[in-house]
Amino acid sequence: MLTIADLKEGLAETAGMTKKKAGECVDLILGSIEHAIVKEDGVMIQGLFSAQVMATKARKGVNPSNGEKIDIPAGKRVAVKVSSALKKKVKA
């Protein structure tokens, strides 16, 4: 599994920069993505994925531990959709 540390190291090697500078760049990019999602602007990285905040409606549910019916309040969730180009590459 690719980690943030792997991204930083790979950027440092590929771009010929220090690991510290590469780390700052990766942190800046990931921070920008997080900020856009939290602000509910959404993110689209062509060829990889899109992510956006979706509102969920209030609904009825069941507590799995005791079977009691409960009310689940409305809320928000992050929806991530993988691009079709990436799906094709994975299937190949």
FIKE-197596 format. One record per residue: residue number from 1; residue in one letter; z, x, y of N, C-alpha, C in turn. Coordinates in nm, 2 decimals. Last residue first. Layout:
<NUM; 'A'; <Z; X; Y>; <Z; X; Y>; <Z; X; Y>>
...
***
This chain:
<92; 'A'; <-1.66; -0.72; -0.41>; <-1.77; -0.63; -0.46>; <-1.71; -0.52; -0.56>>
<91; 'K'; <-1.44; -0.85; -0.31>; <-1.50; -0.90; -0.43>; <-1.61; -0.81; -0.50>>
<90; 'V'; <-1.40; -0.70; -0.08>; <-1.30; -0.70; -0.18>; <-1.36; -0.75; -0.32>>
<89; 'K'; <-1.63; -0.76; 0.07>; <-1.60; -0.63; 0.03>; <-1.50; -0.62; -0.08>>
<88; 'K'; <-1.59; -1.04; 0.11>; <-1.70; -0.99; 0.03>; <-1.68; -0.85; -0.02>>
<87; 'K'; <-1.36; -1.04; 0.27>; <-1.35; -1.10; 0.14>; <-1.47; -1.05; 0.05>>
<86; 'L'; <-1.46; -0.91; 0.50>; <-1.36; -0.84; 0.42>; <-1.35; -0.90; 0.28>>
<85; 'A'; <-1.63; -1.12; 0.58>; <-1.69; -0.98; 0.55>; <-1.59; -0.90; 0.47>>
<84; 'S'; <-1.46; -1.33; 0.63>; <-1.55; -1.34; 0.52>; <-1.61; -1.20; 0.48>>
<83; 'S'; <-1.13; -1.23; 0.72>; <-1.27; -1.25; 0.75>; <-1.35; -1.26; 0.62>>
<82; 'V'; <-0.83; -1.43; 0.66>; <-0.91; -1.30; 0.64>; <-1.06; -1.33; 0.66>>
<81; 'K'; <-0.60; -1.56; 0.88>; <-0.73; -1.59; 0.80>; <-0.80; -1.46; 0.79>>
<80; 'V'; <-0.28; -1.67; 0.92>; <-0.37; -1.55; 0.91>; <-0.48; -1.59; 0.82>>
<79; 'A'; <-0.05; -1.84; 1.12>; <-0.16; -1.86; 1.02>; <-0.25; -1.74; 1.03>>
<78; 'V'; <0.28; -1.87; 1.17>; <0.17; -1.78; 1.20>; <0.07; -1.80; 1.08>>
<77; 'R'; <0.43; -2.17; 1.29>; <0.41; -2.07; 1.18>; <0.29; -1.99; 1.22>>
<76; 'K'; <0.69; -2.39; 1.42>; <0.57; -2.31; 1.43>; <0.56; -2.21; 1.32>>
<75; 'G'; <0.80; -2.73; 1.38>; <0.82; -2.59; 1.41>; <0.68; -2.52; 1.43>>
<74; 'A'; <1.00; -3.02; 1.32>; <0.87; -2.96; 1.36>; <0.90; -2.81; 1.40>>
<73; 'P'; <1.24; -3.02; 1.05>; <1.20; -3.04; 1.18>; <1.06; -2.98; 1.21>>
<72; 'I'; <1.28; -3.21; 0.76>; <1.24; -3.07; 0.81>; <1.18; -3.09; 0.95>>
<71; 'D'; <1.53; -3.39; 0.62>; <1.43; -3.39; 0.72>; <1.40; -3.25; 0.76>>
<70; 'I'; <1.57; -3.43; 0.26>; <1.61; -3.37; 0.39>; <1.50; -3.39; 0.49>>
<69; 'K'; <1.72; -3.54; -0.04>; <1.61; -3.55; 0.05>; <1.66; -3.51; 0.19>>
<68; 'E'; <1.85; -3.33; -0.30>; <1.87; -3.42; -0.19>; <1.75; -3.42; -0.09>>
<67; 'G'; <1.83; -3.16; -0.51>; <1.75; -3.27; -0.51>; <1.76; -3.37; -0.40>>
<66; 'N'; <1.98; -2.92; -0.50>; <2.05; -3.04; -0.54>; <1.96; -3.17; -0.54>>
<65; 'S'; <1.79; -2.71; -0.46>; <1.92; -2.68; -0.54>; <1.99; -2.81; -0.58>>
<64; 'P'; <1.58; -2.80; -0.31>; <1.56; -2.77; -0.45>; <1.68; -2.75; -0.53>>
<63; 'N'; <1.57; -3.07; -0.10>; <1.65; -2.95; -0.13>; <1.64; -2.92; -0.27>>
<62; 'V'; <1.26; -3.19; 0.01>; <1.37; -3.20; -0.09>; <1.44; -3.07; -0.11>>
<61; 'G'; <1.14; -3.35; 0.31>; <1.14; -3.25; 0.21>; <1.25; -3.28; 0.11>>
<60; 'K'; <0.94; -3.48; 0.57>; <1.04; -3.50; 0.47>; <1.03; -3.39; 0.37>>
<59; 'R'; <0.86; -3.33; 0.89>; <0.83; -3.39; 0.76>; <0.95; -3.41; 0.67>>
<58; 'A'; <0.70; -3.25; 1.19>; <0.82; -3.28; 1.12>; <0.78; -3.35; 0.99>>
<57; 'K'; <0.42; -3.02; 1.19>; <0.48; -3.15; 1.22>; <0.61; -3.17; 1.14>>
<56; 'T'; <0.36; -2.70; 1.33>; <0.38; -2.79; 1.21>; <0.45; -2.91; 1.25>>
<55; 'A'; <0.12; -2.52; 1.51>; <0.24; -2.61; 1.51>; <0.24; -2.68; 1.38>>
<54; 'M'; <0.04; -2.18; 1.47>; <0.01; -2.31; 1.45>; <0.13; -2.40; 1.45>>
<53; 'V'; <-0.08; -1.88; 1.61>; <0.04; -1.97; 1.59>; <-0.01; -2.11; 1.58>>
<52; 'Q'; <-0.31; -1.67; 1.44>; <-0.27; -1.75; 1.55>; <-0.15; -1.83; 1.51>>
<51; 'A'; <-0.54; -1.42; 1.35>; <-0.41; -1.47; 1.33>; <-0.37; -1.55; 1.46>>
<50; 'S'; <-0.81; -1.29; 1.15>; <-0.76; -1.35; 1.27>; <-0.62; -1.41; 1.24>>
<49; 'F'; <-0.95; -0.98; 1.02>; <-0.87; -1.10; 1.01>; <-0.85; -1.17; 1.15>>
<48; 'L'; <-1.19; -0.80; 1.00>; <-1.07; -0.79; 0.92>; <-1.00; -0.93; 0.91>>
<47; 'G'; <-1.42; -0.85; 1.15>; <-1.44; -0.78; 1.02>; <-1.31; -0.77; 0.94>>
<46; 'Q'; <-1.24; -0.84; 1.45>; <-1.37; -0.86; 1.39>; <-1.38; -0.78; 1.26>>
<45; 'I'; <-0.95; -0.97; 1.50>; <-1.00; -0.83; 1.48>; <-1.13; -0.85; 1.39>>
<44; 'M'; <-0.79; -1.18; 1.71>; <-0.91; -1.17; 1.62>; <-0.96; -1.03; 1.61>>
<43; 'V'; <-0.50; -1.36; 1.77>; <-0.56; -1.23; 1.76>; <-0.68; -1.24; 1.67>>
<42; 'G'; <-0.31; -1.56; 2.00>; <-0.39; -1.54; 1.88>; <-0.45; -1.40; 1.89>>
<41; 'D'; <-0.14; -1.65; 2.20>; <-0.28; -1.63; 2.23>; <-0.37; -1.61; 2.11>>
<40; 'E'; <0.13; -1.68; 2.17>; <0.05; -1.78; 2.11>; <-0.10; -1.77; 2.16>>
<39; 'K'; <0.29; -1.47; 2.22>; <0.26; -1.55; 2.33>; <0.17; -1.67; 2.29>>
<38; 'V'; <0.30; -1.36; 1.96>; <0.42; -1.43; 2.01>; <0.39; -1.51; 2.13>>
<37; 'I'; <0.04; -1.26; 1.95>; <0.07; -1.36; 1.86>; <0.20; -1.44; 1.91>>
<36; 'A'; <0.05; -1.06; 2.15>; <-0.05; -1.17; 2.16>; <-0.01; -1.29; 2.07>>
<35; 'H'; <0.25; -0.89; 2.05>; <0.27; -0.96; 2.18>; <0.17; -1.08; 2.19>>
<34; 'E'; <0.13; -0.79; 1.82>; <0.25; -0.87; 1.81>; <0.27; -0.96; 1.93>>
<33; 'I'; <-0.08; -0.65; 1.94>; <-0.11; -0.76; 1.84>; <0.01; -0.85; 1.83>>
<32; 'S'; <0.06; -0.46; 2.08>; <-0.03; -0.55; 2.15>; <-0.06; -0.67; 2.06>>
<31; 'G'; <0.19; -0.32; 1.88>; <0.27; -0.40; 1.98>; <0.19; -0.50; 2.05>>
<30; 'L'; <-0.03; -0.20; 1.76>; <0.05; -0.30; 1.68>; <0.14; -0.39; 1.78>>
<29; 'I'; <-0.10; -0.03; 1.97>; <-0.19; -0.13; 1.92>; <-0.12; -0.24; 1.84>>
<28; 'L'; <0.13; 0.12; 2.01>; <0.08; 0.05; 2.12>; <-0.02; -0.06; 2.07>>
<27; 'D'; <0.16; 0.25; 1.76>; <0.26; 0.16; 1.81>; <0.21; 0.07; 1.92>>
<26; 'V'; <-0.07; 0.40; 1.76>; <-0.06; 0.30; 1.66>; <0.05; 0.20; 1.70>>
<25; 'C'; <-0.01; 0.58; 1.98>; <-0.13; 0.49; 1.98>; <-0.12; 0.38; 1.88>>
<24; 'E'; <0.22; 0.70; 1.89>; <0.23; 0.62; 2.01>; <0.11; 0.53; 2.02>>
<23; 'G'; <0.12; 0.84; 1.67>; <0.22; 0.74; 1.65>; <0.23; 0.65; 1.77>>
<22; 'A'; <-0.05; 1.02; 1.80>; <-0.11; 0.92; 1.71>; <-0.01; 0.81; 1.68>>
<21; 'K'; <0.15; 1.17; 1.92>; <0.05; 1.10; 2.00>; <-0.01; 0.99; 1.92>>
<20; 'K'; <0.28; 1.28; 1.70>; <0.35; 1.20; 1.80>; <0.26; 1.12; 1.88>>
<19; 'K'; <0.08; 1.42; 1.56>; <0.14; 1.30; 1.50>; <0.21; 1.22; 1.60>>
<18; 'T'; <-0.19; 1.51; 1.78>; <-0.06; 1.53; 1.73>; <-0.01; 1.40; 1.66>>
<17; 'M'; <-0.53; 1.48; 1.68>; <-0.43; 1.47; 1.78>; <-0.29; 1.49; 1.71>>
<16; 'G'; <-0.78; 1.44; 1.54>; <-0.74; 1.57; 1.58>; <-0.63; 1.57; 1.69>>
<15; 'A'; <-0.85; 1.20; 1.44>; <-0.88; 1.22; 1.58>; <-0.84; 1.36; 1.63>>
<14; 'T'; <-0.77; 1.23; 1.17>; <-0.91; 1.20; 1.20>; <-0.94; 1.23; 1.34>>
<13; 'E'; <-0.49; 1.30; 1.18>; <-0.59; 1.39; 1.11>; <-0.73; 1.36; 1.16>>
<12; 'A'; <-0.39; 1.08; 1.33>; <-0.37; 1.22; 1.37>; <-0.47; 1.31; 1.31>>
<11; 'L'; <-0.46; 0.87; 1.16>; <-0.52; 0.88; 1.30>; <-0.50; 1.02; 1.35>>
<10; 'G'; <-0.31; 0.92; 0.93>; <-0.45; 0.92; 0.93>; <-0.52; 0.93; 1.06>>
<9; 'E'; <-0.05; 0.90; 1.04>; <-0.09; 1.03; 0.99>; <-0.24; 1.03; 0.98>>
<8; 'K'; <-0.05; 0.62; 1.11>; <-0.02; 0.73; 1.21>; <-0.07; 0.86; 1.17>>
<7; 'L'; <-0.10; 0.50; 0.87>; <-0.19; 0.48; 0.98>; <-0.17; 0.59; 1.08>>
<6; 'D'; <0.13; 0.58; 0.73>; <0.00; 0.63; 0.68>; <-0.10; 0.61; 0.79>>
<5; 'A'; <0.33; 0.45; 0.87>; <0.33; 0.59; 0.87>; <0.20; 0.65; 0.83>>
<4; 'I'; <0.26; 0.19; 0.80>; <0.24; 0.23; 0.94>; <0.24; 0.38; 0.95>>
<3; 'T'; <0.09; 0.20; 0.48>; <0.21; 0.18; 0.57>; <0.17; 0.22; 0.71>>
<2; 'L'; <-0.08; 0.06; 0.22>; <-0.09; 0.13; 0.34>; <0.02; 0.10; 0.43>>
<1; 'M'; <0.00; 0.08; -0.12>; <0.00; 0.00; 0.00>; <0.00; 0.09; 0.12>>
***
